[in-house]
Amino acid sequence: MEMIPKVRKAVFPAAGLGTRFLPATKAQPKEMLPVVDKPLIQYGVEEALDSGVPNIIIITGRNKSSIEDHFDVSFELENVLESKHKDHLLSVVRKISDMINVSYVRQKEALGLGHAVLRARELIGPEPFAVVLADDVIEAKRPCLRQLIDVHDFFGASVVALMEVPREAVSAYGVVDAEPVEHNGACDKLFRIRSLVEKPNPQDAPSNLAIIGRYVLTPEIFQSIDSIEAGAGGEIQLTDALRHLLRNGPIYGLLFEGTRYDAGDKLGFLKATVEFALGRDDLGGPFREYLKSLEL
Ligand code: G1P
């Protein structure tokens, strides 16, 4: 049997305009918005590392230099922290730059998620890779991306993360038409995808199974992205490329275990902030007391 190649690289599209979060994103990328004290993109990068994926490719656009600075060494800051003996903060700051092997590719125009992923073609080469959308922050015992990679490593096929959403919400997502397949003794977690559609009207949607921002893709996706036309919103959509890729072989969808926050949306961001703060050893107690004191 042919060996299934390992997933070693993760692509982080981060060149979007962040219009859902204006004015905060006027001069700063949405990926740098902090949930408690960590920028969104760092949650995603840590998830990739915890999933065994050490090489990070960030697709950037204008106004994105703060992302590069964040993952770079800050000598000035480190010097100050060192001289003031702030050892804990020093290790927090050092860990970020030590954490990853990172490359940046510029997406000159924000022409869609598919277009962003295609920018990574040369850096990825002929191997499977992950795509992480940093505004989907996922809390899980086993990292969501790891859950997808396990499926990829079993079938050697592309896999997307799925979540059930209310019918009326499907128009914000890519939505799949899929049949359950048995895997690891369960019949209701893994799906074989028959088709996919980007941002359908609720009445036309094939299901309420929405794609969440984690993907493991085989490298044939690049030819697919290359050969499709602009779709929903006039953008080159990854969902449309996946539909094209179905001609090549099966694609799977996994109802992952964990909680997803849409931190690119103001309400979702607030929910993530509250939940993550409550879960913190240093903040959880006093924050809970504060919330209880509110007369709602
Ligand atoms: C993107 C994808 C969509 C997916 C969603 C998940 O949409 O195009 O298929 O369901 O991410 O968050 P966006 O949220 O960028 O509009």
Boltz pocket constraint, residues with backbone or C-beta under 6 A from the ligand:
constraints:
  - pocket:
      binder: B
      contacts: [[A, 113], [A, 133], [A, 136], [A, 172], [A, 173], [A, 174], [A, 175], [A, 198], [A, 199], [A, 210], [A, 211], [A, 212], [A, 213], [A, 237], [A, 238], [A, 239]]
      max_distance: 6.0
